[in-house]
Amino acid sequence: MPVNRNALVRYKTIDNCLRNHYRQWTLDDLIEACSEVLYDHEGIDKGVSKRSIQADIQMMRSDKLGYNAPIIVVDRKYYTYEDPEYSITNIPLTDQDLGRLSEAVEFLKQFQGFSHFKELGSMVQKLEDHIYSQKTKQQAVIDFEKNENLKGLDHLDVLYQAIINRLSLNLTYQSFKARQASSFDFHPYLLKEFRNRWFLIGSKKKKEGILTLALDRIIDIEHGHTPFTENPDFKSDSYFKDAIGVSVSPSMQPQEVLLQITRKHAPYVLTKPLHHSQQLVEKDPYGITISLMVVHNFELEKEILGFGDGIKVIAPPRLKRSIKSRLATAVDTYNTELNEGGLVAVSRKLEHKGFGILNFVYSQREIKHLKQLLDRFLAKSETPKHAQRRLLREAPELKAVLFNKNLRNIVRAVDEDAFMTKAMYFDKPPQSNWFVTWHQDATVHVKKKVKVNGYSRWTAKNSVVAVIPPEKILHNTFAIRIHLDDTDQYNGALQVVPGSHHKQLSDKEIKLISSNCTPFVCEVGSGGIQLMRPLLLHASSKSMSQKKRRVIHLEFSSSKLKGELAWAEKEKL
């Protein structure tokens, strides 16, 4: 049964309304909705009659179009679907429909091979495969790449209509880097798909140039408040010609990129070029070298990184440095992955030998971040730059980086109930040569109750008392020294006597042991840590270099202090 275009628009509008269960729909509401849609899409301003909508509902209820829509009236007033999952868009195709679609496919296939219809092929194959599976009730024989969970696809039709009708839009948009969404008028020029993501290209204002917005970051779309503005400099057929992907800026200039591809990956690159400008420069038994004339953008780097060890950047130098840095960061991410066995081993070593070393606890990105935060803090600090006590009280912004997942797991592996009791920072300036003689750490920092006018009160907030607690408390205490720089025997690394932490030694015993033993030198790389028990006998190596040796010293305990004492600092992880 032939159906005119306006009737189909009304059926679809009624269907959309009845699928919206957050609102109750009267006959007048349906009339108003259909009138608005016909005006927006077809320019019909005379509205829709009550009789037409009633006839449409009866037609949708019938099987004349194959809908058999379960439309019911609630309270003699409100229209809805009895089946909340029903939609006329979900009904199977009839044999007649399949026949017509097959005819359409055969017609479209006649245009394949013409230069103006190169992109028609995949569309025809999709349609033909769908018809085949519907007719034979069998599984599809072609599976196209798709992302059904991709956000923003519901905006496509609205944006398409705005572009062809030259309408400005008011977008509510939040990029991945923005802390909150913002609203602005936008003049759309082009919709572009790249790797199963859709992007909208346009401008806010003519002088601001071209912007690329991801559809999955668009929160809301409304009518624009300003007239549509053309940009005569934007040419959709040439705007992306020098780019891989969608990241393009007027300031970007294409440059020659030389890539060396291994023999294993060469066939993939030759049969599917990375860019239309790709040229074969050299071929040898080890692989190929190709050139691209493209801009340096995010997508280019991502394309290169996707080949892993199968590709090497020869030029330009900036791109080579960037790829090398990102690969190093990726390796660093794997290196900082601590396993259960390593945590158990270092915990046992701490118990039996009094110390343990774990490298790659912090990534180099985290170490760089810590250094930046420390530099900012030290620039404002009035205390000596080389030694900062009560570090996390003075610079709490360090906590988020310091207490990363690895550190938390290490602390829990040593003592599940441990909390932090001290945070200090040491820096060996290049002009100095610190040297700590053999000793045991036997004091802890506490607050103490004092009598003031006959009343007990804690010492002032910044007043810290160093006391020697019972050995039981010391045995429940341990330190973690976080190294921000590589530390070795030439740069003031600690020398320790393994197993010396079980008892507090006299000065005579310390001298005797240190004079007759071969100490272990604790060499720790940047991003690594050293764990220590308080009574471990140690000294620092005599520094013979002028390298920096920045260390953050954290102490932990699970003991509760009694009587007149309390921990000066106490931070839960």
Secondary structure by P-SEA (a helix, b strand, c coil): ccccaaaaaaaaaaaaaaacccccccaaaaaaaaaaaaaacccccccccaaaaaaaaaaaaccccccccccccccccbbbbcccccccccccccaaaaaaaaaaaaaaaaaccccccccaaaaaaaaaaaaaaaaaccccccccccccccccccaaaaaaaaaaabbbbbcccccccccbbbbbbbbbccccccccbbbbbbbccccccbbbbbcccccccccccccccccccccccccccccccccccccbbbbbbbbbbcccaaaaaaaccccccccccccccccbbbbbbccccaaaaaaaaaaccccccccaaaaaaaaaaaaaaaaaaaaacccaaaaaaaaaaaaccccccccccccaaaaaaaaaaaaaaaaaccccccccccccccccccccccccaaaaaaaaaacccbbbcbbbbbbbcccbbbbbcccccccccbbbbbbcccccccccccbbbbbbccaaaaaabbbbbbbcccccccccccccccccccccccaaaaaaaaacccccccccccccbbbbccccbbbbccccccbbbbbbbbbbbcccccccccccccccc
